[in-house]
Amino acid sequence: MKLAGSTRINAVMRRFALLTVSTSVACSTPTLNVGGTDDSGDSGAETTTQGEAPASTGVGADSTTAANAASSGASTEEGGTPLLDVGSAETGAIPTDDCPSETKRVIVLFVNDFLSFESAPELHSFDPETGTFSLIGPLECTWNEPHGAYEVVEGLIVGRQGDAMTFRYGEEVKLFAFDLGDLNNCSLVSFAHPIGPAGPETAGYPTSFAYSLTDPDMPEQMFIGNDVSQNLNGEAFPGSLWGGLVADEALTTEVIGHTPWTQTYVVGTGDGRLFAAGSNNDQSPPTDFAELDPETGTVLSTVLTWPEFMYPAFYGGDLLMFEIGPNEQQTVWRVDLDDDNGDGENEVVSIAEDAAFPVGMIPVGVSSPTCIPTTPAG
C-alpha cells in the first residue's frame, strides 16, 4: 500500500540489520520493584548493563524515588532463574478482581512467517515469570472467503473484559473485533480515518492500539499509535498520537498530539501511564522506548534506545520488549525500571529466547491489558 511517497512494509516482511547499541539515561519516574537473580546461581538468562555493547545494554537509574527506597522483593526459581515480582489484586495499584484470568497476562498475536495467507493468525499468552508462551487459539474469522486467503493482520488491543481487536491494511483499514474468551465471536468494525493538521496524510495510519486506565472511575482510554511518511521535500512528518472509541461497531478517532517518530507503537498501564516504542524508518532501527504524556503525546522521558525493532509491553512493573532481531532471531527482554539491586543501573534481561517462540511464527502485535498489576507482590 502506497502511503504518501513511501511504501509501508508489513511486519511479516521486516528484515533488520544489527546496529550499534545506543543508550540514554532514564528520566522517567521508576515506581516499581521487579525480580532479580539469585547471586548464588547461574541465572540462565542474558543480563545487560550500561556501558557494554552490543550484547549488553543498560539504562540509567533514578535513585531519588520513594519506590527505589523500598525493599526489592526479588524472587528466583531454584537455580537462580530470574522471576518477575507480580502484584495481586491486593497489592496492585488497580483492582483486578473484575478481570477474567486471560486478561492478566501479556497477549501476543502471531502469523506464520512464510504462510501468512494460508494459516490463521494465532493468539498466545506470554508468562514473563516462566518465559513461556501458551496457545489461546487461531483467529479463524480473518479468513477472506472471496480471496481464498487469510487476512494478514497486525496490531492487537485487549480490554479488561477480554474484548479485543486487530486490524489489516489494504485499500482501507479493516478492523476485526473479537472476544478473547471466544475467538469465534468476531465482527468487523468500521474505521474513520483521522484528519491531521495538514490533511489525512499527516495523521498517518494505525500501527498499534493500547488501553491505559487514566482514571479509575472512568472506562479505560484507547490510544492509537501511527505510521506516517514523508512530504515532498523528503522531511518526515511529525508523528501523531490518537485517541479512540469503539461504539456501535465503529471506531472513531481524534488526534491527541504529536510524537517525534514516524512510527509509534503504544503500550498503556493500569495506573494511567503511556509508553511507546518509536522509530523513524520501518526498516532501520534504533527504536526509542519512551514514556509519553497521555494528554499531548509529548515524550516525558526516554527509557532507552534499542538497536532492533521491537513490540513494547508492560507486566507487573516491568517494560517488556518483543524483539525481532538479525536473521529473525526473536527475544523477549525485560527492562528493570527501579534499580532493584541498588547498583545504579536498570538492567535489561533476556527472559525468553528464540526457542521459546511458537515454531515458524513471528509476532505482529502485543497487548498488555490494564488488568495486569502495576506493582510487585509483597
Buried (B, 14 or more C-beta within 10 A) or exposed (E): EEBBEBEBEBBBEBEBEEBEBBBBBBBBBBBBBBBBBBEEEEBBBBBBBBEEBEEBBBBBBBEEBEBBEBEBBBBBBEEBBBBBBBBBBEBBBBBBEEBEEBBBBBBBBBBBBEEBBEBBBBBBBBBBBBBEBEEBEBBEBBEEEEEEEBBBBBBBBBBBBBBBBBBBBEEEBBBBBBBBBEBEEBEEBBBEEBBBEEEEBBBBBBBBBBBBBBEEEEEBBBBBBBBBBBBEEEEBBBBBBBBBEBEEEEBBBEBBBBBBBBBBBBBBBBBBBBBBBBBBEBEEBBBBBBBBBBEEBBBBBBBBBBBBBBBBBBBBBBBBBBBBBEEEEBBBBBBBBBBBBEEEBBBBBBBBBEEBBBEEBBBBBBBBBBBBBBBBBE
